[in-house]
Amino acid sequence: MARYEIVFKASVSKDFRSIPKSDVKKILAKIDALAINPRGEGCIKLSADNKYRVRQGMYRIIYEIRDTTLVVSVIKVGHRSSEYKSG
């Protein structure tokens, strides 16, 4: 299976500012794993859009998969209590 390219929406860097550094490392490791298998264990397709969600501890990673260009686009990273309020 081909490896997907990971791209980040510009606002994701702002999302990381409010997250402790130890959690950021775990989140980035989870995002890196999406390059190998974007629909892996724990991946849930969101019903409203063509977006997916995966958990990392108390945080959620919202992303889109573009199979034609082999790109995973990370849209939002946030605490589970606020992940869907804006995106």
N, C-alpha and C positions, 0 to 999 in steps of 0.2 A: 504494500500500500504506500502511496506517495505521501510525503510529509507536507502538511499545510503550512502556509505562511501566516504568521500572527501579526495583525495590525491593530493599533489602538486608536480609538476615537480620542481627540485632543483633550476632552474633559476627564478622561480616566486618570490622568496624572493628578488632577485636582482631587479626585476620589481617594487616591492613595495618601494624600496629606493627612487625613483624619484617622488613618488606620495605623496601629502600632507597627513598628518595623519588623518585629518577629512574625506578625501575621502577614505582612506584605510579602515576606520571603516565601511563606507557604502558598499564598495566593498566586505568586508568579510561577512557582513550581507547578501548580495545578493548571495554569494557563499554558505553560510549556507542554504539558501532557496533552492538551487539546490539539497541538500540531500533529501528533501521531494518530490520535483517535478522537475527533471532535464529538462523536456520539457515543462516548464510552459510558461506563457504569456511573449512575447517578445523574446522567444528563436528562433533563426534562424539557420537552418542547412546550413553549408558551402558546396558549391557544389564540391569543389576540393577533399576534404577528408571526412572521417567519423567524422567530428568535428562540434561543435556547437558554437554559439556566443550569448552572452547576453549583453545588455547595462546596465551600471550604470553611469548615468551622462555623462561626457565627456570620460569615459573609457569603454573599451570593455574587456570581459572575454572570452577567447577561451578555450574550454574544450571538452573532449571525454566522452562518456557514454558507460560503459560496463555493459549491462543488465544481462549477465549471472552471473557475480560476484557482482552485485550491487555496482559498483564503478563509481564515477565521478572523472576524472583526469583533474585537472586544468593545462593547458599547458602554457598559457601566459595571462598576464594582462598588458594592455597598453593604452595609449591615442589613441583616435579614429584616429588621423592622422598617426599613425605609427604601428597599430596593426598587419598588414599583412606582414610587410617587412621581418620579420624573425620569425620562430616558430619552 
